[in-house]
Amino acid sequence: MAKNDIVSIDALKQKQLLRVVTSSFYKELIKQGVNKSGILTVSMDLLDYVTKGNHNGHASPENLYDFDTSQIDNQWQANKCLRLGAVKICPLKKEHIPTVADWLREKEINNTFIRFFPKEKAALSAYLLNESRDYLAVMYQDTFVGIIGADGFERQSRKLEMKKFIGTNQFRNKGIGKLATFLFLFYAFHIIEMNKVFIHSLDTNINNINLNSRFGFELEGLLYHDILIEDEYHDVLRMSLLKSKWNHNFNHGAEGNHSLSA
């Protein structure tokens, strides 16, 4: 494929993603009771914001997280854990299941695909600990605060679907999910040697879309009216990240990097 064709495809993906974000923003304004006149005012304010250059460079889709694999404390071979700062991921265990079952009762899960997990403890244990999946516990200062993992593998194609959830309310919005995601991507690409990680997000979960974009995930497809939640249909985005792109963005100086030794 010619380089110009690749650039055109990337531009189309970005345009589609921006359309989804705009649609989600519009829905949220309507939900908050903003009328059409107010929405037009917001549109004009956004235009003014852009033309005056008040974005400080933070709106660029190329604004990736400032991470590097050399920051990871890789103890997988010895202790089955990966650590970055105060966040650690390690294999999910049976004793974690009751806590996860409690989290599933919280309203916040409606914005994630974790909402489709079985709610009863025995069924949840059978689901999460099944050998066809690979869920890890997210620990913050040695406290169990969430789960992240592979919800099924396609081993021949070396790809998996990633799902994640910070279940303890007091630990949300503290950057824990961001660090856990980085650790899991390292796990996926360099511990179990996957080539591709993909995710699904609801069209209304702008925060999740933004977080994943900053790891290099790109829009792969849009499933229109794919999920019905509380009598309202939602579009579902599929985003994906290839090992080669992740290494290019975050695995600088791989030679001699002790974190790749496992």
C-alpha positions in Angstrom: 0.0 0.0 0.0 1.3 3.4 -0.9 2.3 5.9 1.8 -0.3 8.4 0.7 -3.0 5.7 0.9 -2.0 5.0 4.5 -2.1 8.7 5.4 -5.6 8.9 3.9 -6.8 5.9 5.9 -5.4 7.3 9.1 -7.1 10.7 8.4 -10.4 8.9 7.8 -10.1 7.0 11.1 -9.4 10.2 13.0 -12.4 11.9 11.3 -14.7 9.0 12.4 -13.4 9.1 15.9 -14.0 12.8 16.1 -17.6 12.3 14.9 -18.2 9.8 17.6 -16.8 12.1 20.3 -18.9 15.0 19.0 -22.0 12.8 19.0 -21.3 11.8 22.6 -20.8 15.4 23.6 -24.0 16.4 22.0 -25.9 13.6 23.8 -24.4 14.7 27.1 -25.4 18.3 26.6 -29.0 17.3 25.8 -29.1 15.0 28.9 -28.0 18.0 31.0 -30.9 20.1 29.6 -29.0 22.3 27.3 -31.3 23.5 24.4 -30.3 24.0 20.8 -29.5 27.7 21.3 -27.1 26.7 24.1 -25.5 24.0 21.9 -24.9 26.6 19.2 -23.2 28.8 21.8 -21.0 25.9 22.9 -20.1 25.4 19.2 -19.1 29.0 18.8 -17.1 29.0 22.0 -15.2 25.9 20.7 -14.5 27.6 17.4 -13.3 30.7 19.3 -11.2 28.5 21.6 -9.4 26.9 18.6 -8.9 30.1 16.5 -7.4 31.9 19.5 -5.0 29.1 20.1 -6.0 28.5 23.7 -5.5 24.7 23.6 -1.9 24.7 24.9 -1.1 21.8 22.7 -3.1 19.3 24.8 -5.7 18.4 22.2 -3.4 16.7 19.7 -4.2 13.0 19.0 -0.5 12.4 19.0 -0.3 13.5 22.7 0.8 10.2 24.1 1.5 9.3 27.7 5.1 9.9 28.9 5.8 6.3 29.7 8.7 4.0 28.9 9.1 0.2 29.5 12.4 0.9 31.4 10.2 2.3 34.2 8.6 -1.1 34.8 9.8 -3.3 37.7 9.4 -6.7 35.9 9.2 -9.5 38.5 7.1 -11.8 36.4 9.6 -14.6 36.1 10.2 -14.8 39.8 7.0 -13.5 41.5 4.4 -13.3 38.7 4.0 -9.5 39.1 4.7 -6.3 37.2 5.0 -3.0 39.1 5.0 0.7 38.1 5.2 3.1 41.0 2.5 2.2 43.6 0.5 0.1 41.0 1.1 -3.6 40.5 -0.7 -6.3 38.5 -0.6 -10.0 39.3 -2.7 -13.1 38.6 -6.3 -12.9 39.7 -7.1 -15.4 42.5 -10.2 -17.1 43.8 -10.1 -15.0 47.0 -10.5 -11.8 44.9 -13.9 -13.0 43.4 -16.2 -11.9 46.3 -14.8 -8.4 46.1 -15.3 -8.2 42.3 -18.9 -9.5 42.8 -19.5 -6.5 45.2 -18.1 -4.1 42.7 -20.5 -5.3 40.0 -23.4 -3.9 42.1 -22.2 -0.4 41.6 -23.8 2.0 39.1 -20.5 3.0 37.5 -20.1 -0.3 35.7 -22.9 0.7 33.3 -20.3 2.6 31.3 -18.0 -0.4 30.9 -18.3 -3.8 29.3 -17.6 -5.3 32.8 -21.4 -4.8 33.2 -21.9 -8.1 31.3 -20.0 -10.2 33.7 -22.0 -12.8 35.7 -23.1 -11.3 39.0 -23.4 -14.5 41.1 -20.1 -15.5 42.8 -19.8 -19.1 41.6 -20.6 -18.1 38.0 -18.3 -15.1 38.2 -15.4 -17.3 39.5 -15.9 -19.8 36.6 -16.0 -16.9 34.1 -12.9 -14.9 35.3 -10.7 -17.9 36.2 -11.5 -19.8 33.0 -8.4 -20.8 31.1 -9.7 -19.1 27.9 -9.3 -15.8 29.7 -6.4 -14.2 31.6 -7.5 -11.7 34.2 -5.1 -10.0 36.5 -5.6 -8.2 39.8 -4.8 -4.5 40.0 -3.1 -3.6 43.3 -2.5 -0.1 44.6 -0.1 -0.1 47.6 -0.9 -3.8 48.0 -4.7 -3.1 48.2 -6.8 -4.9 45.6 -8.6 -2.1 43.7 -9.5 -3.5 40.2 -9.1 -6.1 37.5 -7.6 -6.0 34.0 -7.1 -8.7 31.5 -7.7 -10.6 28.4 -11.4 -11.6 27.8 -10.5 -14.4 25.4 -7.6 -15.1 23.1 -7.3 -15.7 19.4 -4.0 -17.5 19.9 -3.4 -18.4 16.2 -3.6 -14.7 15.3 -1.9 -13.6 18.6 -4.6 -11.1 19.6 -6.8 -10.5 22.6 -9.6 -8.2 23.8 -8.6 -6.1 26.9 -11.1 -5.3 29.6 -10.4 -3.3 32.7 -12.2 -1.8 35.7 -11.2 0.0 38.9 -13.8 -1.2 41.3 -13.1 0.7 44.5 -14.7 4.1 44.2 -12.1 5.9 46.4 -9.3 4.8 44.0 -11.0 6.0 40.7 -9.7 9.0 38.8 -6.3 8.8 40.5 -4.4 7.5 37.4 -4.3 3.9 38.7 -6.2 2.6 35.6 -3.7 4.4 33.4 -0.7 2.7 35.0 -2.4 -0.7 35.1 -3.2 -0.4 31.4 0.5 0.3 30.6 1.6 -2.7 32.7 -1.0 -4.9 31.0 0.1 -3.8 27.5 3.6 -4.7 28.4 2.3 -8.1 29.7 0.3 -8.7 26.5 3.1 -7.8 24.1 6.2 -9.0 26.0 5.2 -11.7 28.5 2.5 -13.7 26.5 3.7 -12.4 23.1 0.5 -11.1 21.6 0.7 -9.0 18.4 -2.6 -7.1 18.8 -4.7 -5.8 21.6 -8.2 -4.6 20.9 -11.0 -3.0 23.0 -14.6 -2.0 22.8 -15.9 1.2 24.3 -19.4 2.7 24.5 -19.8 5.9 22.5 -20.6 7.8 25.7 -17.4 6.8 27.5 -15.3 9.7 26.3 -12.8 9.4 29.2 -12.1 5.8 28.3 -11.7 6.7 24.5 -9.2 9.4 25.4 -7.2 7.3 27.8 -6.8 4.5 25.2 -6.0 6.9 22.4 -3.1 8.2 24.4 -1.7 4.7 24.5 -1.8 4.6 20.7 -5.1 2.8 20.2 -6.7 3.7 16.9 -10.3 3.4 15.7 -10.8 0.1 13.9 -14.5 0.1 13.5 -17.8 1.5 14.6 -20.8 -0.7 15.4 -24.0 1.4 15.1 -26.8 0.9 17.7 -25.0 -2.2 19.0 -25.9 -2.1 22.7 -29.3 -1.3 24.4 -28.9 0.2 27.8 -31.9 1.5 29.7 -34.0 1.7 26.5 -31.4 3.7 24.6 -29.2 2.3 21.8 -25.5 3.1 21.9 -22.8 2.8 19.3 -19.8 0.7 20.1 -16.3 1.6 19.1 -13.6 -1.0 18.4 -10.1 0.3 18.9 -6.9 -1.6 18.5 -3.1 -1.4 19.1 -0.4 -3.3 17.4 2.8 -4.5 19.2 5.0 -2.7 16.6 3.3 0.7 17.3 3.3 0.2 21.0 7.0 -0.6 20.9 7.7 2.4 18.7 5.9 4.7 21.2 6.9 3.3 24.6 9.7 0.7 24.3 12.6 3.1 23.7 16.0 1.6 24.1 14.8 -2.0 24.2 18.3 -3.3 23.8 19.7 -4.0 27.2 16.3 -3.2 28.9 16.1 -5.6 31.9 12.3 -5.4 31.8 12.2 -7.4 28.6 14.2 -10.4 30.0 11.2 -12.4 31.2 
